[in-house]
Amino acid sequence: MLPRQAGIGRRRKNQRPAAEIDKSATAIAKSAKVRQLRFKTLLQATGIGFLKLEGDPANLRFSLLDLREQFESNAGSLVVLHRPAEWRPSMPGEAPVTRYR
C-alpha cells in the first residue's frame, strides 16, 4: 500500500465543488442567451475560469455587470482583460472614484 499523498483524494480549501461550476456555467449561458451574445468558457474546479463574450457592446456591458454581481455575491470575482473600443476605461465595473461623480 502506497502512502497517501497530501491533497490527493481530498477537496482543497479553495477548490469549488462541481455544483458551483455548474451554477457558474448556467449563469453565463443564461446571461449570454438573454442578451444575444456568443460565448466560450473554460471553468476549472479551483474556481478559476476564462470567458469570452462576443456581441453588441451595450449587451456585453450589462451581461458583465450581472455576472460580476452574481460571482461577487458568492465570494468570487470577475476581471475584464479586453474591452470594446467604445467603452471608456472605467466601464463595466465603474471604479468607486468615477461612480459617484
PLY file of the C-alpha trace (Angstrom):
ply
format ascii 1.0
element vertex 101
property float x
property float y
property float z
element edge 100
property int vertex1
property int vertex2
end_header
0.00 0.00 0.00
1.38 3.40 -1.02
1.41 6.27 1.46
-1.34 8.77 0.86
-0.04 11.96 -0.70
-1.15 15.29 0.71
-4.17 16.69 -1.06
-4.97 13.64 -3.20
-8.49 12.40 -2.67
-9.45 15.42 -0.59
-11.03 18.64 -1.67
-8.65 21.54 -1.16
-9.82 24.56 0.80
-10.08 26.83 -2.29
-11.47 24.17 -4.63
-15.04 24.66 -5.85
-17.43 21.70 -5.84
-18.86 20.59 -9.18
-22.26 22.09 -8.29
-20.69 25.57 -8.17
-19.04 25.09 -11.55
-22.41 24.07 -12.97
-24.06 27.08 -11.32
-21.46 29.43 -12.86
-21.77 27.83 -16.29
-25.56 28.11 -16.15
-25.38 31.80 -15.12
-23.02 32.54 -18.02
-25.19 30.68 -20.56
-28.39 32.38 -19.37
-26.85 35.85 -19.41
-25.43 35.33 -22.91
-28.71 33.96 -24.24
-30.85 36.76 -22.82
-28.54 39.40 -24.32
-27.95 37.56 -27.61
-24.21 37.12 -27.03
-21.89 34.38 -28.23
-19.66 32.86 -25.59
-16.89 30.37 -24.92
-15.88 29.36 -21.43
-13.35 27.23 -19.61
-14.05 26.60 -15.92
-11.82 24.68 -13.51
-12.54 23.08 -10.15
-10.20 25.55 -8.44
-12.66 28.33 -9.24
-10.51 29.84 -11.99
-12.01 30.20 -15.42
-11.95 32.10 -18.67
-14.90 33.58 -20.50
-15.06 35.08 -23.98
-18.21 37.05 -24.82
-18.93 38.47 -28.27
-21.77 40.71 -29.36
-23.20 44.19 -29.03
-21.04 46.30 -26.63
-24.08 47.51 -24.66
-25.27 43.93 -24.15
-21.74 42.88 -23.18
-21.67 45.56 -20.51
-24.99 44.52 -18.96
-24.03 40.86 -19.06
-20.68 41.50 -17.37
-22.24 43.67 -14.68
-24.82 40.97 -13.99
-22.23 38.18 -13.90
-19.87 40.19 -11.70
-22.67 40.80 -9.20
-23.55 37.09 -9.13
-19.94 35.94 -8.72
-19.07 38.53 -6.08
-22.16 37.63 -4.04
-20.69 34.13 -3.86
-17.17 35.28 -2.81
-15.94 35.18 -6.42
-14.75 37.83 -8.83
-14.78 38.78 -12.50
-11.95 40.59 -14.27
-12.23 42.09 -17.77
-8.98 41.66 -19.71
-10.07 43.14 -23.05
-12.81 45.67 -23.63
-14.57 47.02 -26.71
-13.07 50.26 -28.02
-16.41 52.01 -27.34
-16.02 51.57 -23.57
-14.23 54.17 -21.57
-11.62 52.66 -19.22
-13.80 52.79 -16.08
-16.58 50.60 -17.54
-18.09 47.98 -16.87
-17.31 47.76 -13.17
-17.17 51.51 -12.56
-14.46 52.27 -10.05
-15.83 53.94 -6.87
-13.96 57.15 -7.73
-15.88 57.57 -11.02
-19.17 56.01 -9.93
-20.17 58.86 -7.62
-19.28 61.88 -9.75
0 1
1 2
2 3
3 4
4 5
5 6
6 7
7 8
8 9
9 10
10 11
11 12
12 13
13 14
14 15
15 16
16 17
17 18
18 19
19 20
20 21
21 22
22 23
23 24
24 25
25 26
26 27
27 28
28 29
29 30
30 31
31 32
32 33
33 34
34 35
35 36
36 37
37 38
38 39
39 40
40 41
41 42
42 43
43 44
44 45
45 46
46 47
47 48
48 49
49 50
50 51
51 52
52 53
53 54
54 55
55 56
56 57
57 58
58 59
59 60
60 61
61 62
62 63
63 64
64 65
65 66
66 67
67 68
68 69
69 70
70 71
71 72
72 73
73 74
74 75
75 76
76 77
77 78
78 79
79 80
80 81
81 82
82 83
83 84
84 85
85 86
86 87
87 88
88 89
89 90
90 91
91 92
92 93
93 94
94 95
95 96
96 97
97 98
98 99
99 100
